[in-house]
Structure formats: C-alpha cells, structure tokens
C-alpha cells in the first residue's frame, strides 16, 4: 500500500503526506486507470510503428459475444 501511495503522489506531484491528508481512494483508482490508458496508447503506438496489429481489448469472450449480438440486433443481421 505504501508503494501505491508513493506512486500516486509522484504522479500527481504532491508529497505522500499531503496525499494521505487530502487524498481519497478515488485518486488511486483514477491514477491507476490513467496509467493503464497511457500504457495502452504507448503499446499501440509501438505496435503500429512495427506494422503489428493493435492490442486486443481486455474483454472476456462472453463480453465480446454480447457486443456482437447487440451489433447484430441493431443491423438486423442473423
């Protein structure tokens, strides 16, 4: 947990003590989400520069099948 507080504090440019006093768990959630997005964009740029396919979405097969079914219903295809 201390490493997480240090990491979030560095990301936001505040002292860890200030993060502990004024921060909230939402800060950790948003910092983590922001870092994941940055990593995703960076990896896709790296793959594109090498002519590789983009990173596959982080979805389960069930989630992807549900998306496919919703798309089929919207277009009227079977």
N, CA, C and O atoms as a CHARMM CRD file, in Angstrom:
* protein
*
  312
    1    1 UNK  N      0.81900  -1.19600   0.00000 PROA 1      0.00000
    2    1 UNK  CA     0.00000   0.00000   0.00000 PROA 1      0.00000
    3    1 UNK  C      0.86400   1.26100   0.00000 PROA 1      0.00000
    4    1 UNK  O      0.51900   2.24700  -0.65000 PROA 1      0.00000
    5    2 UNK  N      1.97700   1.23400   0.72000 PROA 2      0.00000
    6    2 UNK  CA     2.83700   2.40800   0.77200 PROA 2      0.00000
    7    2 UNK  C      3.43600   2.72100  -0.59700 PROA 2      0.00000
    8    2 UNK  O      3.58000   3.88700  -0.96700 PROA 2      0.00000
    9    3 UNK  N      3.78400   1.67400  -1.34800 PROA 3      0.00000
   10    3 UNK  CA     4.31800   1.90100  -2.68600 PROA 3      0.00000
   11    3 UNK  C      3.26300   2.55400  -3.57500 PROA 3      0.00000
   12    3 UNK  O      3.59200   3.40200  -4.40500 PROA 3      0.00000
   13    4 UNK  N      2.01000   2.16900  -3.40900 PROA 4      0.00000
   14    4 UNK  CA     0.92600   2.76500  -4.18700 PROA 4      0.00000
   15    4 UNK  C      0.76100   4.23600  -3.84400 PROA 4      0.00000
   16    4 UNK  O      0.58800   5.06800  -4.73500 PROA 4      0.00000
   17    5 UNK  N      0.81200   4.56000  -2.56900 PROA 5      0.00000
   18    5 UNK  CA     0.68600   5.96100  -2.14500 PROA 5      0.00000
   19    5 UNK  C      1.83700   6.78400  -2.71700 PROA 5      0.00000
   20    5 UNK  O      1.62500   7.89600  -3.20100 PROA 5      0.00000
   21    6 UNK  N      3.04300   6.24800  -2.66300 PROA 6      0.00000
   22    6 UNK  CA     4.19600   6.94700  -3.22600 PROA 6      0.00000
   23    6 UNK  C      4.02000   7.15900  -4.72200 PROA 6      0.00000
   24    6 UNK  O      4.27600   8.24900  -5.23400 PROA 6      0.00000
   25    7 UNK  N      3.58500   6.11900  -5.41900 PROA 7      0.00000
   26    7 UNK  CA     3.40500   6.21000  -6.87100 PROA 7      0.00000
   27    7 UNK  C      2.34400   7.25000  -7.24200 PROA 7      0.00000
   28    7 UNK  O      2.55700   8.05800  -8.14500 PROA 7      0.00000
   29    8 UNK  N      1.20800   7.22900  -6.55100 PROA 8      0.00000
   30    8 UNK  CA     0.13500   8.19000  -6.83700 PROA 8      0.00000
   31    8 UNK  C      0.60500   9.60700  -6.50900 PROA 8      0.00000
   32    8 UNK  O      0.33200  10.54300  -7.26000 PROA 8      0.00000
   33    9 UNK  N      1.29800   9.76200  -5.40900 PROA 9      0.00000
   34    9 UNK  CA     1.80300  11.09100  -5.02800 PROA 9      0.00000
   35    9 UNK  C      2.76500  11.62100  -6.09100 PROA 9      0.00000
   36    9 UNK  O      2.68500  12.79000  -6.46900 PROA 9      0.00000
   37   10 UNK  N      3.67300  10.77200  -6.57700 PROA 10     0.00000
   38   10 UNK  CA     4.59500  11.21200  -7.63500 PROA 10     0.00000
   39   10 UNK  C      3.82500  11.55900  -8.90800 PROA 10     0.00000
   40   10 UNK  O      4.14000  12.54600  -9.57200 PROA 10     0.00000
   41   11 UNK  N      2.83100  10.76500  -9.24700 PROA 11     0.00000
   42   11 UNK  CA     2.04600  11.02300 -10.46200 PROA 11     0.00000
   43   11 UNK  C      1.36400  12.38800 -10.39000 PROA 11     0.00000
   44   11 UNK  O      1.30600  13.11100 -11.38400 PROA 11     0.00000
   45   12 UNK  N      0.85100  12.73600  -9.21300 PROA 12     0.00000
   46   12 UNK  CA     0.14700  13.99800  -9.04600 PROA 12     0.00000
   47   12 UNK  C      1.05000  15.14400  -8.59500 PROA 12     0.00000
   48   12 UNK  O      0.60500  16.28800  -8.50800 PROA 12     0.00000
   49   13 UNK  N      2.31400  14.84000  -8.31000 PROA 13     0.00000
   50   13 UNK  CA     3.25700  15.88600  -7.92800 PROA 13     0.00000
   51   13 UNK  C      3.00800  16.46800  -6.55700 PROA 13     0.00000
   52   13 UNK  O      3.17900  17.66900  -6.34600 PROA 13     0.00000
   53   14 UNK  N      2.60000  15.61700  -5.61200 PROA 14     0.00000
   54   14 UNK  CA     2.40000  16.06500  -4.23400 PROA 14     0.00000
   55   14 UNK  C      3.20400  15.16200  -3.30300 PROA 14     0.00000
   56   14 UNK  O      3.58600  14.05100  -3.67100 PROA 14     0.00000
   57   15 UNK  N      3.45200  15.65500  -2.09900 PROA 15     0.00000
   58   15 UNK  CA     4.11500  14.83200  -1.10200 PROA 15     0.00000
   59   15 UNK  C      3.15800  13.73000  -0.64400 PROA 15     0.00000
   60   15 UNK  O      1.95100  13.95500  -0.55800 PROA 15     0.00000
   61   16 UNK  N      3.68900  12.54600  -0.35100 PROA 16     0.00000
   62   16 UNK  CA     2.81800  11.47200   0.13600 PROA 16     0.00000
   63   16 UNK  C      2.02400  11.87700   1.37900 PROA 16     0.00000
   64   16 UNK  O      0.87300  11.46800   1.53500 PROA 16     0.00000
   65   17 UNK  N      2.62500  12.67500   2.26500 PROA 17     0.00000
   66   17 UNK  CA     1.90300  13.10700   3.47000 PROA 17     0.00000
   67   17 UNK  C      0.68000  13.95800   3.09600 PROA 17     0.00000
   68   17 UNK  O     -0.36900  13.86600   3.73300 PROA 17     0.00000
   69   18 UNK  N      0.83100  14.77600   2.06500 PROA 18     0.00000
   70   18 UNK  CA    -0.31400  15.59300   1.63200 PROA 18     0.00000
   71   18 UNK  C     -1.39300  14.71800   0.99900 PROA 18     0.00000
   72   18 UNK  O     -2.58600  14.94500   1.20200 PROA 18     0.00000
   73   19 UNK  N     -0.96400  13.71800   0.23200 PROA 19     0.00000
   74   19 UNK  CA    -1.93600  12.78800  -0.34800 PROA 19     0.00000
   75   19 UNK  C     -2.69900  12.06100   0.74900 PROA 19     0.00000
   76   19 UNK  O     -3.91100  11.87500   0.64800 PROA 19     0.00000
   77   20 UNK  N     -1.99400  11.65200   1.79400 PROA 20     0.00000
   78   20 UNK  CA    -2.66800  10.96900   2.90400 PROA 20     0.00000
   79   20 UNK  C     -3.66900  11.87400   3.61500 PROA 20     0.00000
   80   20 UNK  O     -4.72500  11.41600   4.05300 PROA 20     0.00000
   81   21 UNK  N     -3.33700  13.16200   3.73000 PROA 21     0.00000
   82   21 UNK  CA    -4.23400  14.09300   4.41300 PROA 21     0.00000
   83   21 UNK  C     -5.42200  14.50400   3.54800 PROA 21     0.00000
   84   21 UNK  O     -6.55100  14.57500   4.03200 PROA 21     0.00000
   85   22 UNK  N     -5.16600  14.77500   2.27200 PROA 22     0.00000
   86   22 UNK  CA    -6.19300  15.34700   1.41700 PROA 22     0.00000
   87   22 UNK  C     -6.73800  14.38800   0.36600 PROA 22     0.00000
   88   22 UNK  O     -7.77200  14.65800  -0.24600 PROA 22     0.00000
   89   23 UNK  N     -6.05500  13.28000   0.15600 PROA 23     0.00000
   90   23 UNK  CA    -6.43800  12.36700  -0.90700 PROA 23     0.00000
   91   23 UNK  C     -7.60600  11.47700  -0.53600 PROA 23     0.00000
   92   23 UNK  O     -8.11300  11.49400   0.58600 PROA 23     0.00000
   93   24 UNK  N     -8.01000  10.70200  -1.52300 PROA 24     0.00000
   94   24 UNK  CA    -9.13300   9.79800  -1.37400 PROA 24     0.00000
   95   24 UNK  C     -8.83200   8.54400  -2.17700 PROA 24     0.00000
   96   24 UNK  O     -7.92700   8.54400  -3.01200 PROA 24     0.00000
   97   25 UNK  N     -9.56900   7.49500  -1.93700 PROA 25     0.00000
   98   25 UNK  CA    -9.34100   6.26100  -2.70100 PROA 25     0.00000
   99   25 UNK  C     -9.61300   6.47700  -4.18800 PROA 25     0.00000
  100   25 UNK  O     -9.05500   5.76500  -5.02300 PROA 25     0.00000
  101   26 UNK  N    -10.45400   7.44100  -4.53200 PROA 26     0.00000
  102   26 UNK  CA   -10.72300   7.72800  -5.94200 PROA 26     0.00000
  103   26 UNK  C     -9.45300   8.20100  -6.65100 PROA 26     0.00000
  104   26 UNK  O     -9.29800   7.98300  -7.85200 PROA 26     0.00000
  105   27 UNK  N     -8.55000   8.84100  -5.91900 PROA 27     0.00000
  106   27 UNK  CA    -7.28600   9.27200  -6.50400 PROA 27     0.00000
  107   27 UNK  C     -6.47400   8.06500  -6.97800 PROA 27     0.00000
  108   27 UNK  O     -5.88100   8.08900  -8.05600 PROA 27     0.00000
  109   28 UNK  N     -6.45800   7.02100  -6.16700 PROA 28     0.00000
  110   28 UNK  CA    -5.72700   5.80800  -6.53800 PROA 28     0.00000
  111   28 UNK  C     -6.39500   5.13800  -7.72900 PROA 28     0.00000
  112   28 UNK  O     -5.71300   4.68100  -8.64700 PROA 28     0.00000
  113   29 UNK  N     -7.70500   5.07600  -7.72300 PROA 29     0.00000
  114   29 UNK  CA    -8.44000   4.45200  -8.82700 PROA 29     0.00000
  115   29 UNK  C     -8.17800   5.20700 -10.13100 PROA 29     0.00000
  116   29 UNK  O     -7.88100   4.59300 -11.15600 PROA 29     0.00000
  117   30 UNK  N     -8.28800   6.53200 -10.09100 PROA 30     0.00000
  118   30 UNK  CA    -8.08900   7.32500 -11.30500 PROA 30     0.00000
  119   30 UNK  C     -6.64000   7.30200 -11.78400 PROA 30     0.00000
  120   30 UNK  O     -6.38600   7.27400 -12.98800 PROA 30     0.00000
  121   31 UNK  N     -5.69800   7.31400 -10.85700 PROA 31     0.00000
  122   31 UNK  CA    -4.28300   7.24000 -11.24800 PROA 31     0.00000
  123   31 UNK  C     -3.99200   5.91000 -11.92800 PROA 31     0.00000
  124   31 UNK  O     -3.28100   5.86600 -12.93300 PROA 31     0.00000
  125   32 UNK  N     -4.53200   4.83900 -11.39000 PROA 32     0.00000
  126   32 UNK  CA    -4.33300   3.51000 -11.97400 PROA 32     0.00000
  127   32 UNK  C     -4.97200   3.42800 -13.35100 PROA 32     0.00000
  128   32 UNK  O     -4.36700   2.91300 -14.29100 PROA 32     0.00000
  129   33 UNK  N     -6.18600   3.93200 -13.47000 PROA 33     0.00000
  130   33 UNK  CA    -6.87900   3.92400 -14.75900 PROA 33     0.00000
  131   33 UNK  C     -6.12200   4.77000 -15.78300 PROA 33     0.00000
  132   33 UNK  O     -5.97000   4.37000 -16.93700 PROA 33     0.00000
  133   34 UNK  N     -5.65100   5.93500 -15.35600 PROA 34     0.00000
  134   34 UNK  CA    -4.88600   6.79600 -16.25600 PROA 34     0.00000
  135   34 UNK  C     -3.60400   6.13700 -16.71800 PROA 34     0.00000
  136   34 UNK  O     -3.23800   6.25400 -17.88700 PROA 34     0.00000
  137   35 UNK  N     -2.91100   5.44200 -15.81700 PROA 35     0.00000
  138   35 UNK  CA    -1.67600   4.76000 -16.17900 PROA 35     0.00000
  139   35 UNK  C     -1.94500   3.61300 -17.14000 PROA 35     0.00000
  140   35 UNK  O     -1.18400   3.40000 -18.08300 PROA 35     0.00000
  141   36 UNK  N     -3.01800   2.87800 -16.90700 PROA 36     0.00000
  142   36 UNK  CA    -3.37800   1.78100 -17.81900 PROA 36     0.00000
  143   36 UNK  C     -3.65500   2.32200 -19.22400 PROA 36     0.00000
  144   36 UNK  O     -3.24000   1.72800 -20.21900 PROA 36     0.00000
  145   37 UNK  N     -4.36500   3.45900 -19.29300 PROA 37     0.00000
  146   37 UNK  CA    -4.65400   4.05200 -20.59900 PROA 37     0.00000
  147   37 UNK  C     -3.36800   4.52300 -21.28300 PROA 37     0.00000
  148   37 UNK  O     -3.18600   4.31100 -22.48200 PROA 37     0.00000
  149   38 UNK  N     -2.48200   5.15900 -20.52100 PROA 38     0.00000
  150   38 UNK  CA    -1.20200   5.59100 -21.09500 PROA 38     0.00000
  151   38 UNK  C     -0.42100   4.39300 -21.63900 PROA 38     0.00000
  152   38 UNK  O      0.13800   4.45800 -22.73300 PROA 38     0.00000
  153   39 UNK  N     -0.38600   3.30800 -20.87800 PROA 39     0.00000
  154   39 UNK  CA     0.30500   2.09700 -21.32500 PROA 39     0.00000
  155   39 UNK  C     -0.32700   1.53700 -22.59100 PROA 39     0.00000
  156   39 UNK  O      0.38100   1.09500 -23.49600 PROA 39     0.00000
  157   40 UNK  N     -1.65500   1.55100 -22.66000 PROA 40     0.00000
  158   40 UNK  CA    -2.39100   1.06200 -23.82800 PROA 40     0.00000
  159   40 UNK  C     -2.03500   1.87900 -25.07200 PROA 40     0.00000
  160   40 UNK  O     -1.73600   1.31500 -26.12500 PROA 40     0.00000
  161   41 UNK  N     -2.06900   3.19500 -24.94700 PROA 41     0.00000
  162   41 UNK  CA    -1.77000   4.07500 -26.07800 PROA 41     0.00000
  163   41 UNK  C     -0.31600   3.89900 -26.52200 PROA 41     0.00000
  164   41 UNK  O     -0.03100   3.81100 -27.71700 PROA 41     0.00000
  165   42 UNK  N      0.59300   3.84900 -25.55600 PROA 42     0.00000
  166   42 UNK  CA     2.01400   3.68000 -25.87500 PROA 42     0.00000
  167   42 UNK  C      2.26100   2.35600 -26.59400 PROA 42     0.00000
  168   42 UNK  O      2.99000   2.31000 -27.58400 PROA 42     0.00000
  169   43 UNK  N      1.65500   1.28700 -26.09700 PROA 43     0.00000
  170   43 UNK  CA     1.84100  -0.02600 -26.72100 PROA 43     0.00000
  171   43 UNK  C      1.25900  -0.05100 -28.12800 PROA 43     0.00000
  172   43 UNK  O      1.85800  -0.63600 -29.03000 PROA 43     0.00000
  173   44 UNK  N      0.10400   0.57300 -28.32900 PROA 44     0.00000
  174   44 UNK  CA    -0.48100   0.61600 -29.67400 PROA 44     0.00000
  175   44 UNK  C      0.39800   1.42000 -30.62700 PROA 44     0.00000
  176   44 UNK  O      0.54300   1.04800 -31.79100 PROA 44     0.00000
  177   45 UNK  N      0.97800   2.50300 -30.15700 PROA 45     0.00000
  178   45 UNK  CA     1.89000   3.28600 -30.99700 PROA 45     0.00000
  179   45 UNK  C      3.13100   2.46900 -31.35400 PROA 45     0.00000
  180   45 UNK  O      3.60000   2.50500 -32.49200 PROA 45     0.00000
  181   46 UNK  N      3.65800   1.73200 -30.37400 PROA 46     0.00000
  182   46 UNK  CA     4.82600   0.89000 -30.62700 PROA 46     0.00000
  183   46 UNK  C      4.50600  -0.18500 -31.65500 PROA 46     0.00000
  184   46 UNK  O      5.28800  -0.43000 -32.57300 PROA 46     0.00000
  185   47 UNK  N      3.34400  -0.82900 -31.49500 PROA 47     0.00000
  186   47 UNK  CA     2.94800  -1.87300 -32.44100 PROA 47     0.00000
  187   47 UNK  C      2.72400  -1.29900 -33.83700 PROA 47     0.00000
  188   47 UNK  O      3.11800  -1.90700 -34.83200 PROA 47     0.00000
  189   48 UNK  N      2.09200  -0.13000 -33.91200 PROA 48     0.00000
  190   48 UNK  CA     1.82500   0.48900 -35.21200 PROA 48     0.00000
  191   48 UNK  C      3.13600   0.80400 -35.93000 PROA 48     0.00000
  192   48 UNK  O      3.24500   0.61000 -37.14100 PROA 48     0.00000
  193   49 UNK  N      4.12800   1.28800 -35.18800 PROA 49     0.00000
  194   49 UNK  CA     5.41200   1.62300 -35.80200 PROA 49     0.00000
  195   49 UNK  C      6.13100   0.38800 -36.33100 PROA 49     0.00000
  196   49 UNK  O      6.97200   0.49200 -37.22400 PROA 49     0.00000
  197   50 UNK  N      5.80200  -0.78600 -35.78100 PROA 50     0.00000
  198   50 UNK  CA     6.40900  -2.03500 -36.23900 PROA 50     0.00000
  199   50 UNK  C      5.51400  -2.79000 -37.22700 PROA 50     0.00000
  200   50 UNK  O      5.85100  -3.89300 -37.65600 PROA 50     0.00000
  201   51 UNK  N      4.37900  -2.19400 -37.58300 PROA 51     0.00000
  202   51 UNK  CA     3.46900  -2.83500 -38.53100 PROA 51     0.00000
  203   51 UNK  C      2.68400  -3.98500 -37.92700 PROA 51     0.00000
  204   51 UNK  O      2.22200  -4.86300 -38.65500 PROA 51     0.00000
  205   52 UNK  N      2.52400  -3.99800 -36.61600 PROA 52     0.00000
  206   52 UNK  CA     1.79400  -5.06300 -35.93400 PROA 52     0.00000
  207   52 UNK  C      0.35400  -4.64000 -35.66100 PROA 52     0.00000
  208   52 UNK  O      0.01600  -3.45700 -35.71600 PROA 52     0.00000
  209   53 UNK  N     -0.48300  -5.62700 -35.36800 PROA 53     0.00000
  210   53 UNK  CA    -1.88300  -5.36300 -35.02600 PROA 53     0.00000
  211   53 UNK  C     -1.95200  -4.65600 -33.67300 PROA 53     0.00000
  212   53 UNK  O     -1.08100  -4.85200 -32.82500 PROA 53     0.00000
  213   54 UNK  N     -2.99000  -3.83300 -33.46800 PROA 54     0.00000
  214   54 UNK  CA    -3.13300  -3.15800 -32.17200 PROA 54     0.00000
  215   54 UNK  C     -3.41600  -4.15600 -31.04900 PROA 54     0.00000
  216   54 UNK  O     -3.74800  -5.31500 -31.29700 PROA 54     0.00000
  217   55 UNK  N     -3.27900  -3.68900 -29.83200 PROA 55     0.00000
  218   55 UNK  CA    -3.54100  -4.50800 -28.65200 PROA 55     0.00000
  219   55 UNK  C     -5.00600  -4.92600 -28.65800 PROA 55     0.00000
  220   55 UNK  O     -5.89600  -4.11300 -28.90600 PROA 55     0.00000
  221   56 UNK  N     -5.24100  -6.20000 -28.38200 PROA 56     0.00000
  222   56 UNK  CA    -6.61400  -6.68900 -28.29600 PROA 56     0.00000
  223   56 UNK  C     -7.27900  -6.11100 -27.06000 PROA 56     0.00000
  224   56 UNK  O     -6.62100  -5.91800 -26.03800 PROA 56     0.00000
  225   57 UNK  N     -8.58100  -5.82900 -27.13600 PROA 57     0.00000
  226   57 UNK  CA    -9.27300  -5.29600 -25.96100 PROA 57     0.00000
  227   57 UNK  C     -9.24200  -6.29200 -24.80400 PROA 57     0.00000
  228   57 UNK  O     -9.20500  -7.50400 -25.01600 PROA 57     0.00000
  229   58 UNK  N     -9.25500  -5.78100 -23.60900 PROA 58     0.00000
  230   58 UNK  CA    -9.22600  -6.61000 -22.40400 PROA 58     0.00000
  231   58 UNK  C    -10.65300  -6.99600 -22.02100 PROA 58     0.00000
  232   58 UNK  O    -11.18200  -6.54700 -21.00400 PROA 58     0.00000
  233   59 UNK  N    -11.26500  -7.84100 -22.86200 PROA 59     0.00000
  234   59 UNK  CA   -12.63700  -8.27500 -22.64200 PROA 59     0.00000
  235   59 UNK  C    -12.68500  -9.79600 -22.60300 PROA 59     0.00000
  236   59 UNK  O    -11.86100 -10.47300 -23.21700 PROA 59     0.00000
  237   60 UNK  N    -13.66000 -10.32000 -21.87500 PROA 60     0.00000
  238   60 UNK  CA   -13.85000 -11.76600 -21.87000 PROA 60     0.00000
  239   60 UNK  C    -14.56400 -12.17400 -23.15500 PROA 60     0.00000
  240   60 UNK  O    -15.13200 -11.33600 -23.85500 PROA 60     0.00000
  241   61 UNK  N    -14.52800 -13.45800 -23.45200 PROA 61     0.00000
  242   61 UNK  CA   -15.22300 -13.95000 -24.63800 PROA 61     0.00000
  243   61 UNK  C    -16.72500 -13.68800 -24.51900 PROA 61     0.00000
  244   61 UNK  O    -17.37600 -13.36700 -25.51300 PROA 61     0.00000
  245   62 UNK  N    -17.27100 -13.82100 -23.32500 PROA 62     0.00000
  246   62 UNK  CA   -18.69700 -13.57200 -23.11400 PROA 62     0.00000
  247   62 UNK  C    -19.05400 -12.10700 -23.40500 PROA 62     0.00000
  248   62 UNK  O    -20.08400 -11.82300 -24.01700 PROA 62     0.00000
  249   63 UNK  N    -18.19100 -11.18300 -22.96100 PROA 63     0.00000
  250   63 UNK  CA   -18.44000  -9.75900 -23.21600 PROA 63     0.00000
  251   63 UNK  C    -18.39600  -9.46100 -24.71800 PROA 63     0.00000
  252   63 UNK  O    -19.21700  -8.70400 -25.23600 PROA 63     0.00000
  253   64 UNK  N    -17.43000 -10.06500 -25.40000 PROA 64     0.00000
  254   64 UNK  CA   -17.33200  -9.84200 -26.84300 PROA 64     0.00000
  255   64 UNK  C    -18.52400 -10.43900 -27.58700 PROA 64     0.00000
  256   64 UNK  O    -19.02500  -9.84100 -28.53900 PROA 64     0.00000
  257   65 UNK  N    -18.98200 -11.62600 -27.15200 PROA 65     0.00000
  258   65 UNK  CA   -20.15300 -12.23700 -27.78900 PROA 65     0.00000
  259   65 UNK  C    -21.40300 -11.37600 -27.57100 PROA 65     0.00000
  260   65 UNK  O    -22.22400 -11.23300 -28.47700 PROA 65     0.00000
  261   66 UNK  N    -21.54400 -10.80700 -26.37400 PROA 66     0.00000
  262   66 UNK  CA   -22.68500  -9.93800 -26.08900 PROA 66     0.00000
  263   66 UNK  C    -22.63700  -8.69400 -26.97800 PROA 66     0.00000
  264   66 UNK  O    -23.67000  -8.24300 -27.47400 PROA 66     0.00000
  265   67 UNK  N    -21.43900  -8.14200 -27.17900 PROA 67     0.00000
  266   67 UNK  CA   -21.28900  -6.98000 -28.05600 PROA 67     0.00000
  267   67 UNK  C    -21.68000  -7.34700 -29.48900 PROA 67     0.00000
  268   67 UNK  O    -22.35200  -6.57400 -30.17100 PROA 67     0.00000
  269   68 UNK  N    -21.26000  -8.51800 -29.93500 PROA 68     0.00000
  270   68 UNK  CA   -21.58500  -8.98100 -31.27900 PROA 68     0.00000
  271   68 UNK  C    -23.08900  -9.14400 -31.44400 PROA 68     0.00000
  272   68 UNK  O    -23.65200  -8.74300 -32.46200 PROA 68     0.00000
  273   69 UNK  N    -23.73600  -9.72900 -30.44900 PROA 69     0.00000
  274   69 UNK  CA   -25.19100  -9.91300 -30.51100 PROA 69     0.00000
  275   69 UNK  C    -25.91900  -8.56500 -30.55000 PROA 69     0.00000
  276   69 UNK  O    -26.87600  -8.40400 -31.30700 PROA 69     0.00000
  277   70 UNK  N    -25.47900  -7.61000 -29.75300 PROA 70     0.00000
  278   70 UNK  CA   -26.09900  -6.27600 -29.78600 PROA 70     0.00000
  279   70 UNK  C    -25.91300  -5.62200 -31.15000 PROA 70     0.00000
  280   70 UNK  O    -26.82900  -4.97800 -31.66100 PROA 70     0.00000
  281   71 UNK  N    -24.75000  -5.78000 -31.72900 PROA 71     0.00000
  282   71 UNK  CA   -24.49200  -5.20100 -33.05200 PROA 71     0.00000
  283   71 UNK  C    -25.36700  -5.85500 -34.10800 PROA 71     0.00000
  284   71 UNK  O    -25.88000  -5.17800 -34.99900 PROA 71     0.00000
  285   72 UNK  N    -25.53900  -7.16500 -34.01400 PROA 72     0.00000
  286   72 UNK  CA   -26.37300  -7.87500 -34.98000 PROA 72     0.00000
  287   72 UNK  C    -27.82500  -7.40700 -34.87700 PROA 72     0.00000
  288   72 UNK  O    -28.49800  -7.23600 -35.89300 PROA 72     0.00000
  289   73 UNK  N    -28.30100  -7.20200 -33.65600 PROA 73     0.00000
  290   73 UNK  CA   -29.67900  -6.74800 -33.46600 PROA 73     0.00000
  291   73 UNK  C    -29.88400  -5.35700 -34.05200 PROA 73     0.00000
  292   73 UNK  O    -30.94300  -5.07700 -34.61400 PROA 73     0.00000
  293   74 UNK  N    -28.89800  -4.48800 -33.93300 PROA 74     0.00000
  294   74 UNK  CA   -29.02000  -3.13200 -34.46000 PROA 74     0.00000
  295   74 UNK  C    -29.04900  -3.12500 -35.98100 PROA 74     0.00000
  296   74 UNK  O    -29.75500  -2.31600 -36.58400 PROA 74     0.00000
  297   75 UNK  N    -28.28700  -4.02100 -36.60600 PROA 75     0.00000
  298   75 UNK  CA   -28.22600  -4.04700 -38.06100 PROA 75     0.00000
  299   75 UNK  C    -29.26200  -4.96200 -38.68100 PROA 75     0.00000
  300   75 UNK  O    -29.47300  -4.92800 -39.89300 PROA 75     0.00000
  301   76 UNK  N    -29.92000  -5.78900 -37.85600 PROA 76     0.00000
  302   76 UNK  CA   -30.93400  -6.69500 -38.36300 PROA 76     0.00000
  303   76 UNK  C    -30.37400  -7.93400 -39.03300 PROA 76     0.00000
  304   76 UNK  O    -31.10300  -8.63500 -39.73600 PROA 76     0.00000
  305   77 UNK  N    -29.09000  -8.22000 -38.83100 PROA 77     0.00000
  306   77 UNK  CA   -28.45300  -9.39600 -39.43100 PROA 77     0.00000
  307   77 UNK  C    -28.58200 -10.59300 -38.52300 PROA 77     0.00000
  308   77 UNK  O    -28.74300 -10.45500 -37.31000 PROA 77     0.00000
  309   78 UNK  N    -28.51000 -11.78500 -39.12300 PROA 78     0.00000
  310   78 UNK  CA   -28.60600 -13.03200 -38.34700 PROA 78     0.00000
  311   78 UNK  C    -27.30000 -13.69800 -38.20500 PROA 78     0.00000
  312   78 UNK  O    -27.21100 -14.75500 -37.58100 PROA 78     0.00000
